[in-house]
Amino acid sequence: MSCPKSYRQGRPCAHLATQSSTRARAAPASTIRIVSSLAALGLCTASAQTLAACTVPGSWVDSYGGNVSVAAALTGTMRLPYCGASHSLTITLVGTSGFNVDARYSGGSDCQGFVERLTFSADCKSATGTYTNDDGNTGTDTWTRTGPTIALTRASLTSITATGAPAGGVFDFSTVLLSGANVATLAQADGFTNRSNPDQLTLTAPGGGGGPSPGGLERLVAKYTVDGVDATNDLNTLATFGMSCYMVALEADYGAPPAACSATRIGGVSYTGALTDPNGLTGSYCASFIANVRLQGTGQLNAGGFINYSPATGLMTPVPAVTGADGTAVIAGGSVARDRAIIPGRGVLVDVDGVGNGLLANDTGGAIRGYRLDLFNGAGRAACAGYTNPHGVGACQTPQGTTCPGSALR
């Protein structure tokens, strides 16, 4: 049996047989295990697309368990598990196809120096070749790239932290619009630069005011570059919701029919005067009240009972309580109407920065489309008076497929 790479010939090495056999893994299987473990931790390794020409700087692991770190100057270190100290490395490129390694050891008599020549794989993620120890012992070896890596965490809906390894790299962040238009902008937090590690980002939703407008969905692309090698994380999407307000229309807010009805204007149409037996009801009602029941979906009569408007039938019928489209009670300040294409599930809680956490999405509305939520705020015109229709960065506590992501980042 030959002693493994760098182990000094003439010293007993039989005890290394089991260790050596487990270290000598095939490159493809090793790569799969490394990538899977990094993905489980929310880390991404460099993609082949970022390596137009293969590069050596970065972090590697070799077939014998050696941890390799190569700097931009093509010098580095290798720490083998059976050597008491690290080897110092000098790298020489062989065109664009591979590189030569001269490894020197000054840690004592337990290990020795060696040289090896390695050729890059087609995807640049590994390099395979042969080594020769100083005593002439030879063998095969594969280096597999393990870094750099980038990890993302979220302290709040509007604060993201990025951590890169190894140290000394540069961050770059961008977003890609996937749906809608009014999405949050991304910026580095005060006191941080693209060389801060960890780096911190802030998300700022567009301002409100004016009529209600939906938000949108964007993809976060985070990149960490060390010595010309990129680690990219583009696994996460961020939602921004446009908010509006709805309420139960109170009959008392609109005057007394037939002669004392106040006017209201909805969608450019003015509603005045009184109506007799409108939408299946019996009696005289102010047109402004009926128009607002159609708009809000529910009204409360002077006598105290509730009526519900059905867009499908055009009728208003008595109901015992105010419920959402999902059949559960709406809560003032705690329930929202949503687009089922965005939040299809029932009982889903939504967090929206600046609006509230744990909002129950249990209602729908004809005008609620895309990344828009309609907040139920109670009964009467005062419930929504002065509402500014803000936008807010949001997340579903139970993620809804690709349309409404959770707050946790991968």
DRENDO-1510 file (C-alpha; in Angstrom, 1 decimal, always signed):
<recs>
REC; n; res; u; v; w
REC; 1; MET; +0.0; +0.0; +0.0 .
REC; 2; SER; +1.2; +3.5; -0.9 .
REC; 3; CYS; +1.1; +6.2; +1.7 .
REC; 4; PRO; -1.3; +9.1; +0.8 .
REC; 5; LYS; -0.4; +12.5; -0.5 .
REC; 6; SER; +2.2; +14.3; +1.6 .
REC; 7; TYR; +2.4; +11.5; +4.2 .
REC; 8; ARG; +6.1; +10.9; +4.8 .
REC; 9; GLN; +7.4; +7.6; +3.3 .
REC; 10; GLY; +9.0; +5.3; +5.8 .
REC; 11; ARG; +6.5; +6.1; +8.6 .
REC; 12; PRO; +3.7; +3.6; +9.4 .
REC; 13; CYS; +0.7; +4.5; +7.4 .
REC; 14; ALA; -1.5; +1.3; +7.6 .
REC; 15; HIS; -3.7; +3.1; +10.1 .
REC; 16; LEU; -4.7; +5.5; +7.4 .
REC; 17; ALA; -6.2; +2.9; +5.1 .
REC; 18; THR; -9.8; +3.3; +6.2 .
REC; 19; GLN; -9.5; +7.1; +6.3 .
REC; 20; SER; -7.8; +7.2; +2.9 .
REC; 21; SER; -10.5; +5.1; +1.2 .
REC; 22; THR; -13.3; +7.3; +2.5 .
REC; 23; ARG; -11.4; +10.4; +1.4 .
REC; 24; ALA; -10.9; +9.2; -2.1 .
REC; 25; ARG; -14.4; +10.0; -3.4 .
REC; 26; ALA; -15.4; +10.4; -7.0 .
REC; 27; ALA; -15.7; +14.1; -8.0 .
REC; 28; PRO; -19.3; +14.1; -9.1 .
REC; 29; ALA; -20.7; +12.5; -5.9 .
REC; 30; SER; -18.6; +14.8; -3.8 .
REC; 31; THR; -19.9; +17.8; -5.7 .
REC; 32; ILE; -23.5; +16.7; -5.2 .
REC; 33; ARG; -23.1; +16.2; -1.5 .
REC; 34; ILE; -21.5; +19.7; -1.1 .
REC; 35; VAL; -24.1; +21.5; -3.1 .
REC; 36; SER; -27.0; +19.7; -1.3 .
REC; 37; SER; -25.6; +20.6; +2.2 .
REC; 38; LEU; -25.1; +24.2; +1.2 .
REC; 39; ALA; -28.6; +24.5; -0.2 .
REC; 40; ALA; -30.0; +23.2; +3.0 .
REC; 41; LEU; -28.2; +26.0; +4.8 .
REC; 42; GLY; -29.5; +28.6; +2.4 .
REC; 43; LEU; -26.1; +29.0; +0.7 .
REC; 44; CYS; -25.3; +29.0; -3.0 .
REC; 45; THR; -22.0; +28.0; -4.7 .
REC; 46; ALA; -20.6; +29.7; -7.7 .
REC; 47; SER; -22.4; +28.9; -10.9 .
REC; 48; ALA; -20.8; +27.8; -14.2 .
REC; 49; GLN; -22.2; +30.8; -15.9 .
REC; 50; THR; -20.1; +33.2; -13.8 .
REC; 51; LEU; -16.9; +31.4; -14.7 .
REC; 52; ALA; -16.3; +32.2; -18.3 .
REC; 53; ALA; -12.7; +31.2; -17.8 .
REC; 54; CYS; -11.9; +28.8; -14.9 .
REC; 55; THR; -10.2; +30.4; -12.0 .
REC; 56; VAL; -8.2; +29.0; -9.1 .
REC; 57; PRO; -8.8; +31.6; -6.3 .
REC; 58; GLY; -11.4; +30.6; -3.7 .
REC; 59; SER; -12.0; +27.6; -1.4 .
REC; 60; TRP; -11.6; +24.0; -2.4 .
REC; 61; VAL; -11.5; +20.5; -0.7 .
REC; 62; ASP; -9.4; +17.7; -2.1 .
REC; 63; SER; -9.8; +13.9; -2.2 .
REC; 64; TYR; -7.8; +13.5; +1.0 .
REC; 65; GLY; -9.9; +15.9; +3.1 .
REC; 66; GLY; -7.5; +18.8; +2.6 .
REC; 67; ASN; -9.1; +22.2; +2.9 .
REC; 68; VAL; -7.6; +24.6; +0.4 .
REC; 69; SER; -7.7; +28.4; +0.3 .
REC; 70; VAL; -6.2; +30.2; -2.7 .
REC; 71; ALA; -5.8; +34.0; -2.8 .
REC; 72; ALA; -5.9; +36.2; -5.9 .
REC; 73; ALA; -2.1; +36.3; -6.0 .
REC; 74; LEU; -2.2; +32.5; -6.6 .
REC; 75; THR; -0.7; +31.7; -3.2 .
REC; 76; GLY; -2.6; +29.8; -0.6 .
REC; 77; THR; -2.7; +27.1; +2.1 .
REC; 78; MET; -3.8; +23.5; +2.4 .
REC; 79; ARG; -4.6; +21.8; +5.6 .
REC; 80; LEU; -4.7; +18.0; +5.4 .
REC; 81; PRO; -6.4; +16.2; +8.3 .
REC; 82; TYR; -3.4; +13.9; +9.0 .
REC; 83; CYS; -0.8; +16.7; +9.0 .
REC; 84; GLY; +0.0; +18.7; +12.1 .
REC; 85; ALA; +0.4; +22.0; +10.2 .
REC; 86; SER; -0.7; +23.6; +6.9 .
REC; 87; HIS; +1.1; +23.4; +3.6 .
REC; 88; SER; +1.9; +26.7; +1.8 .
REC; 89; LEU; +1.0; +26.7; -1.8 .
REC; 90; THR; +2.3; +28.4; -4.9 .
REC; 91; ILE; +0.0; +28.1; -8.0 .
REC; 92; THR; +1.0; +28.4; -11.6 .
REC; 93; LEU; -1.7; +28.5; -14.3 .
REC; 94; VAL; -1.4; +26.2; -17.3 .
REC; 95; GLY; -3.1; +28.3; -19.9 .
REC; 96; THR; -6.8; +28.2; -19.2 .
REC; 97; SER; -7.0; +24.4; -18.9 .
REC; 98; GLY; -5.5; +23.8; -15.5 .
REC; 99; PHE; -2.8; +24.7; -13.0 .
REC; 100; ASN; +0.3; +23.4; -11.2 .
REC; 101; VAL; +0.7; +23.3; -7.4 .
REC; 102; ASP; +3.9; +23.5; -5.5 .
REC; 103; ALA; +3.1; +22.6; -1.8 .
REC; 104; ARG; +5.8; +23.2; +0.8 .
REC; 105; TYR; +5.6; +21.9; +4.3 .
REC; 106; SER; +7.4; +23.3; +7.4 .
REC; 107; GLY; +5.4; +21.7; +10.1 .
REC; 108; GLY; +7.8; +18.9; +11.1 .
REC; 109; SER; +8.5; +15.3; +10.1 .
REC; 110; ASP; +4.9; +14.0; +10.0 .
REC; 111; CYS; +4.3; +15.2; +6.4 .
REC; 112; GLN; +6.3; +16.3; +3.4 .
REC; 113; GLY; +5.9; +18.6; +0.4 .
REC; 114; PHE; +4.5; +17.6; -3.0 .
REC; 115; VAL; +3.7; +18.9; -6.4 .
REC; 116; GLU; +0.7; +18.2; -8.5 .
REC; 117; ARG; -0.9; +19.1; -11.9 .
REC; 118; LEU; -4.6; +19.5; -12.1 .
REC; 119; THR; -7.0; +20.0; -15.1 .
REC; 120; PHE; -10.3; +21.9; -14.7 .
REC; 121; SER; -13.6; +20.2; -15.4 .
REC; 122; ALA; -15.9; +21.6; -18.0 .
REC; 123; ASP; -18.0; +23.4; -15.4 .
REC; 124; CYS; -15.0; +24.7; -13.6 .
REC; 125; LYS; -16.3; +23.3; -10.3 .
REC; 126; SER; -13.6; +20.7; -9.9 .
REC; 127; ALA; -10.0; +19.9; -11.1 .
REC; 128; THR; -8.4; +16.5; -11.3 .
REC; 129; GLY; -4.8; +15.3; -11.8 .
REC; 130; THR; -1.9; +13.6; -10.1 .
REC; 131; TYR; +0.5; +14.4; -7.3 .
REC; 132; THR; +4.1; +13.5; -6.6 .
REC; 133; ASN; +5.4; +13.6; -3.0 .
REC; 134; ASP; +8.9; +14.8; -2.4 .
REC; 135; ASP; +9.9; +11.1; -1.8 .
REC; 136; GLY; +8.5; +10.1; -5.2 .
REC; 137; ASN; +5.3; +8.6; -4.0 .
REC; 138; THR; +2.5; +9.3; -6.5 .
REC; 139; GLY; -1.3; +9.2; -6.7 .
REC; 140; THR; -4.4; +10.8; -8.1 .
REC; 141; ASP; -6.3; +13.8; -6.6 .
REC; 142; THR; -9.4; +15.9; -7.2 .
REC; 143; TRP; -10.1; +19.4; -6.0 .
REC; 144; THR; -13.7; +20.3; -5.6 .
REC; 145; ARG; -14.7; +24.0; -5.3 .
REC; 146; THR; -16.6; +24.8; -2.1 .
REC; 147; GLY; -16.9; +28.6; -2.1 .
REC; 148; PRO; -17.4; +31.4; -1.9 .
REC; 149; THR; -20.8; +31.2; -0.3 .
REC; 150; ILE; -23.5; +33.7; +0.6 .
REC; 151; ALA; -26.3; +33.4; +3.2 .
REC; 152; LEU; -29.3; +35.6; +3.7 .
REC; 153; THR; -31.4; +36.2; +6.8 .
REC; 154; ARG; -34.3; +38.5; +7.5 .
REC; 155; ALA; -34.6; +40.4; +10.8 .
REC; 156; SER; -37.8; +42.0; +9.7 .
REC; 157; LEU; -39.9; +42.5; +6.6 .
REC; 158; THR; -37.8; +45.5; +5.6 .
REC; 159; SER; -34.3; +44.4; +6.8 .
REC; 160; ILE; -32.1; +41.7; +5.2 .
REC; 161; THR; -28.7; +40.6; +6.3 .
REC; 162; ALA; -26.2; +39.0; +3.9 .
REC; 163; THR; -23.1; +37.1; +5.1 .
REC; 164; GLY; -20.4; +36.0; +2.8 .
REC; 165; ALA; -17.5; +33.5; +3.2 .
REC; 166; PRO; -14.6; +33.6; +3.0 .
REC; 167; ALA; -14.0; +37.1; +4.2 .
REC; 168; GLY; -12.7; +39.9; +1.9 .
REC; 169; GLY; -15.3; +39.7; -0.8 .
REC; 170; VAL; -17.7; +42.3; -2.3 .
REC; 171; PHE; -21.5; +42.2; -2.3 .
REC; 172; ASP; -23.8; +43.2; -5.1 .
REC; 173; PHE; -27.6; +43.2; -4.9 .
REC; 174; SER; -30.4; +43.8; -7.5 .
REC; 175; THR; -34.0; +42.9; -8.0 .
REC; 176; VAL; -36.0; +41.6; -11.0 .
REC; 177; LEU; -39.6; +42.6; -11.4 .
REC; 178; LEU; -41.8; +39.5; -11.7 .
REC; 179; SER; -45.3; +41.0; -11.4 .
REC; 180; GLY; -47.0; +44.4; -10.9 .
REC; 181; ALA; -45.3; +47.7; -10.8 .
REC; 182; ASN; -45.2; +49.2; -7.3 .
REC; 183; VAL; -42.5; +47.2; -5.6 .
REC; 184; ALA; -40.1; +48.0; -2.8 .
REC; 185; THR; -36.7; +49.6; -3.5 .
REC; 186; LEU; -33.5; +48.0; -2.2 .
REC; 187; ALA; -30.7; +49.9; -0.6 .
REC; 188; GLN; -27.8; +49.3; +1.8 .
REC; 189; ALA; -28.6; +50.3; +5.4 .
REC; 190; ASP; -26.9; +53.3; +6.9 .
REC; 191; GLY; -23.3; +52.7; +7.9 .
REC; 192; PHE; -22.9; +49.7; +5.6 .
REC; 193; THR; -21.0; +49.3; +2.3 .
REC; 194; ASN; -20.7; +46.5; -0.3 .
REC; 195; ARG; -17.6; +45.4; +1.6 .
REC; 196; SER; -19.3; +45.2; +5.0 .
REC; 197; ASN; -19.5; +41.5; +6.0 .
REC; 198; PRO; -22.2; +40.9; +7.2 .
REC; 199; ASP; -23.9; +43.5; +5.0 .
REC; 200; GLN; -27.4; +44.9; +5.7 .
REC; 201; LEU; -30.1; +46.0; +3.3 .
REC; 202; THR; -33.3; +47.9; +3.7 .
REC; 203; LEU; -36.5; +47.6; +1.7 .
REC; 204; THR; -38.6; +50.7; +1.2 .
REC; 205; ALA; -42.1; +50.4; -0.2 .
REC; 206; PRO; -43.4; +53.2; -2.6 .
REC; 207; GLY; -45.5; +55.9; -1.0 .
REC; 208; GLY; -49.3; +55.9; -0.7 .
REC; 209; GLY; -51.8; +58.6; -1.3 .
REC; 210; GLY; -54.3; +59.0; -4.1 .
REC; 211; GLY; -56.4; +56.1; -5.3 .
REC; 212; PRO; -55.7; +52.5; -4.3 .
REC; 213; SER; -53.1; +50.7; -6.5 .
REC; 214; PRO; -51.6; +47.2; -6.3 .
REC; 215; GLY; -48.1; +46.4; -5.4 .
REC; 216; GLY; -46.0; +43.7; -7.0 .
REC; 217; LEU; -43.6; +40.8; -6.8 .
REC; 218; GLU; -39.8; +41.0; -7.3 .
REC; 219; ARG; -36.9; +38.5; -7.2 .
REC; 220; LEU; -33.9; +39.3; -5.0 .
REC; 221; VAL; -30.5; +38.6; -6.6 .
REC; 222; ALA; -27.7; +38.7; -4.1 .
REC; 223; LYS; -24.1; +38.1; -5.2 .
REC; 224; TYR; -20.8; +37.8; -3.3 .
REC; 225; THR; -17.5; +37.9; -5.2 .
REC; 226; VAL; -14.2; +36.8; -3.8 .
REC; 227; ASP; -11.1; +36.8; -6.0 .
REC; 228; GLY; -13.2; +37.0; -9.2 .
REC; 229; VAL; -15.4; +34.0; -8.2 .
REC; 230; ASP; -19.1; +34.6; -7.6 .
REC; 231; ALA; -21.6; +33.0; -5.3 .
REC; 232; THR; -25.2; +34.0; -6.3 .
REC; 233; ASN; -28.4; +33.5; -4.3 .
REC; 234; ASP; -31.5; +34.2; -6.5 .
REC; 235; LEU; -33.9; +31.9; -4.7 .
REC; 236; ASN; -36.0; +34.5; -2.9 .
REC; 237; THR; -39.0; +36.7; -3.9 .
REC; 238; LEU; -40.3; +39.7; -2.1 .
REC; 239; ALA; -43.9; +40.9; -2.1 .
REC; 240; THR; -45.2; +44.5; -1.8 .
REC; 241; PHE; -49.0; +45.0; -1.2 .
REC; 242; GLY; -51.0; +48.1; -2.1 .
REC; 243; MET; -53.6; +48.7; +0.6 .
REC; 244; SER; -57.1; +50.1; +0.6 .
REC; 245; CYS; -59.9; +50.2; +3.1 .
REC; 246; TYR; -63.5; +48.9; +3.2 .
REC; 247; MET; -66.3; +49.1; +5.7 .
REC; 248; VAL; -69.9; +48.2; +6.4 .
REC; 249; ALA; -72.1; +50.9; +4.9 .
REC; 250; LEU; -74.3; +52.5; +7.6 .
REC; 251; GLU; -77.8; +53.6; +6.4 .
REC; 252; ALA; -77.7; +56.4; +8.9 .
REC; 253; ASP; -74.7; +58.0; +7.1 .
REC; 254; TYR; -76.7; +58.8; +4.0 .
REC; 255; GLY; -79.7; +60.7; +5.3 .
REC; 256; ALA; -83.4; +59.9; +5.4 .
REC; 257; PRO; -85.4; +59.0; +2.3 .
REC; 258; PRO; -87.1; +60.2; +0.3 .
REC; 259; ALA; -86.3; +64.0; +0.7 .
REC; 260; ALA; -83.2; +64.1; +3.0 .
REC; 261; CYS; -80.7; +61.8; +1.2 .
REC; 262; SER; -77.1; +63.0; +0.9 .
REC; 263; ALA; -75.3; +62.5; -2.3 .
REC; 264; THR; -72.2; +60.3; -2.9 .
REC; 265; ARG; -69.9; +59.9; -5.9 .
REC; 266; ILE; -68.3; +56.6; -6.8 .
REC; 267; GLY; -66.2; +56.0; -9.8 .
REC; 268; GLY; -67.2; +59.3; -11.4 .
REC; 269; VAL; -70.9; +58.6; -11.0 .
REC; 270; SER; -73.1; +60.7; -8.6 .
REC; 271; TYR; -75.8; +59.0; -6.6 .
REC; 272; THR; -78.6; +61.2; -5.3 .
REC; 273; GLY; -82.2; +61.0; -4.2 .
REC; 274; ALA; -84.2; +57.9; -3.1 .
REC; 275; LEU; -84.9; +54.5; -4.6 .
REC; 276; THR; -88.0; +52.3; -4.0 .
REC; 277; ASP; -87.6; +48.5; -3.5 .
REC; 278; PRO; -84.0; +48.5; -4.8 .
REC; 279; ASN; -82.1; +45.2; -5.4 .
REC; 280; GLY; -84.8; +43.0; -3.9 .
REC; 281; LEU; -85.3; +45.1; -0.7 .
REC; 282; THR; -88.7; +46.4; +0.3 .
REC; 283; GLY; -89.2; +50.1; +1.0 .
REC; 284; SER; -87.5; +53.4; +0.3 .
REC; 285; TYR; -83.7; +53.9; +0.6 .
REC; 286; CYS; -81.2; +56.6; -0.2 .
REC; 287; ALA; -79.5; +55.9; -3.5 .
REC; 288; SER; -76.2; +56.8; -2.0 .
REC; 289; PHE; -76.6; +54.1; +0.7 .
REC; 290; ILE; -77.5; +51.5; -1.9 .
REC; 291; ALA; -74.5; +52.4; -4.0 .
REC; 292; ASN; -72.2; +52.0; -1.1 .
REC; 293; VAL; -73.7; +48.7; -0.1 .
REC; 294; ARG; -72.8; +47.5; -3.7 .
REC; 295; LEU; -69.3; +48.9; -3.3 .
REC; 296; GLN; -68.6; +47.6; +0.2 .
REC; 297; GLY; -70.5; +44.3; -0.1 .
REC; 298; THR; -72.4; +44.7; +3.2 .
REC; 299; GLY; -74.7; +47.3; +4.8 .
REC; 300; GLN; -76.3; +47.9; +8.2 .
REC; 301; LEU; -79.9; +49.2; +8.3 .
REC; 302; ASN; -81.2; +51.7; +10.7 .
REC; 303; ALA; -83.1; +48.9; +12.4 .
REC; 304; GLY; -79.8; +47.2; +13.2 .
REC; 305; GLY; -79.9; +44.3; +10.8 .
REC; 306; PHE; -77.3; +43.6; +8.1 .
REC; 307; ILE; -77.7; +43.1; +4.4 .
REC; 308; ASN; -75.3; +41.5; +1.9 .
REC; 309; TYR; -75.0; +42.3; -1.8 .
REC; 310; SER; -74.4; +39.5; -4.3 .
REC; 311; PRO; -72.7; +40.7; -7.5 .
REC; 312; ALA; -73.8; +37.4; -9.1 .
REC; 313; THR; -77.5; +38.0; -8.5 .
REC; 314; GLY; -77.6; +41.7; -8.0 .
REC; 315; LEU; -79.7; +41.2; -4.9 .
REC; 316; MET; -79.4; +42.4; -1.3 .
REC; 317; THR; -80.5; +39.9; +1.3 .
REC; 318; PRO; -80.5; +39.9; +5.1 .
REC; 319; VAL; -77.6; +38.2; +6.9 .
REC; 320; PRO; -77.1; +37.6; +10.6 .
REC; 321; ALA; -73.5; +38.9; +10.7 .
REC; 322; VAL; -70.8; +40.4; +8.6 .
REC; 323; THR; -68.6; +37.6; +7.1 .
REC; 324; GLY; -66.0; +37.4; +4.4 .
REC; 325; ALA; -66.1; +35.5; +1.2 .
REC; 326; ASP; -64.6; +32.5; +3.0 .
REC; 327; GLY; -67.6; +32.4; +5.4 .
REC; 328; THR; -65.7; +33.5; +8.5 .
REC; 329; ALA; -66.3; +36.7; +10.5 .
REC; 330; VAL; -64.4; +39.8; +9.4 .
REC; 331; ILE; -62.5; +41.7; +12.1 .
REC; 332; ALA; -62.1; +45.4; +12.2 .
REC; 333; GLY; -58.4; +46.2; +11.6 .
REC; 334; GLY; -57.6; +42.5; +11.4 .
REC; 335; SER; -59.2; +41.1; +8.2 .
REC; 336; VAL; -58.3; +41.8; +4.5 .
REC; 337; ALA; -59.9; +41.0; +1.2 .
REC; 338; ARG; -57.4; +39.5; -1.3 .
REC; 339; ASP; -57.1; +38.2; -4.8 .
REC; 340; ARG; -57.4; +34.4; -4.7 .
REC; 341; ALA; -54.9; +34.2; -7.5 .
REC; 342; ILE; -52.3; +35.6; -5.1 .
REC; 343; ILE; -53.5; +34.1; -1.8 .
REC; 344; PRO; -55.6; +31.1; -2.7 .
REC; 345; GLY; -55.6; +29.5; +0.8 .
REC; 346; ARG; -58.2; +29.9; +3.5 .
REC; 347; GLY; -57.2; +31.0; +7.0 .
REC; 348; VAL; -53.9; +32.5; +5.7 .
REC; 349; LEU; -52.4; +35.3; +7.9 .
REC; 350; VAL; -50.5; +38.1; +6.1 .
REC; 351; ASP; -48.0; +40.5; +7.5 .
REC; 352; VAL; -47.7; +43.9; +6.0 .
REC; 353; ASP; -45.1; +46.4; +7.2 .
REC; 354; GLY; -46.7; +49.5; +8.6 .
REC; 355; VAL; -50.2; +48.0; +8.6 .
REC; 356; GLY; -50.1; +45.0; +10.9 .
REC; 357; ASN; -49.0; +41.4; +11.4 .
REC; 358; GLY; -51.4; +38.4; +11.3 .
REC; 359; LEU; -54.0; +40.0; +9.1 .
REC; 360; LEU; -56.6; +37.3; +8.2 .
REC; 361; ALA; -57.1; +37.0; +4.4 .
REC; 362; ASN; -60.7; +35.8; +4.5 .
REC; 363; ASP; -62.5; +38.0; +2.0 .
REC; 364; THR; -62.5; +38.9; -1.7 .
REC; 365; GLY; -63.6; +41.9; -3.7 .
REC; 366; GLY; -64.4; +42.6; -7.3 .
REC; 367; ALA; -61.8; +45.4; -7.5 .
REC; 368; ILE; -59.2; +43.6; -5.4 .
REC; 369; ARG; -56.8; +42.2; -8.1 .
REC; 370; GLY; -53.1; +41.4; -8.0 .
REC; 371; TYR; -50.9; +42.5; -5.0 .
REC; 372; ARG; -53.6; +44.5; -3.3 .
REC; 373; LEU; -55.3; +44.0; +0.1 .
REC; 374; ASP; -58.5; +45.7; +1.2 .
REC; 375; LEU; -58.4; +46.2; +5.0 .
REC; 376; PHE; -61.7; +45.9; +6.8 .
REC; 377; ASN; -61.9; +48.8; +9.3 .
REC; 378; GLY; -65.4; +48.6; +10.8 .
REC; 379; ALA; -68.8; +50.3; +10.2 .
REC; 380; GLY; -69.6; +53.7; +8.8 .
REC; 381; ARG; -67.9; +56.2; +6.6 .
REC; 382; ALA; -65.6; +57.3; +9.5 .
REC; 383; ALA; -63.9; +53.9; +9.4 .
REC; 384; CYS; -62.1; +54.7; +6.2 .
REC; 385; ALA; -62.1; +58.5; +6.3 .
REC; 386; GLY; -58.7; +59.8; +5.4 .
REC; 387; TYR; -57.2; +56.4; +4.6 .
REC; 388; THR; -54.0; +57.0; +2.7 .
REC; 389; ASN; -53.9; +53.7; +0.7 .
REC; 390; PRO; -50.3; +53.0; +1.5 .
REC; 391; HIS; -48.0; +50.3; +0.1 .
REC; 392; GLY; -46.2; +47.9; +2.4 .
REC; 393; VAL; -43.6; +45.1; +2.1 .
REC; 394; GLY; -45.5; +41.9; +3.0 .
REC; 395; ALA; -45.4; +38.2; +3.4 .
REC; 396; CYS; -47.7; +35.3; +4.0 .
REC; 397; GLN; -47.2; +33.5; +7.2 .
REC; 398; THR; -48.2; +30.3; +5.3 .
REC; 399; PRO; -46.4; +30.8; +1.9 .
REC; 400; GLN; -48.8; +30.6; -1.1 .
REC; 401; GLY; -46.7; +28.8; -3.7 .
REC; 402; THR; -44.8; +31.3; -5.9 .
REC; 403; THR; -47.3; +34.2; -5.5 .
REC; 404; CYS; -47.1; +35.1; -1.9 .
REC; 405; PRO; -43.8; +34.2; -0.3 .
REC; 406; GLY; -43.1; +33.8; +3.4 .
REC; 407; SER; -40.8; +36.1; +5.3 .
REC; 408; ALA; -38.0; +33.5; +5.8 .
REC; 409; LEU; -35.3; +33.6; +3.2 .
REC; 410; ARG; -33.6; +30.6; +1.6 .
</recs>
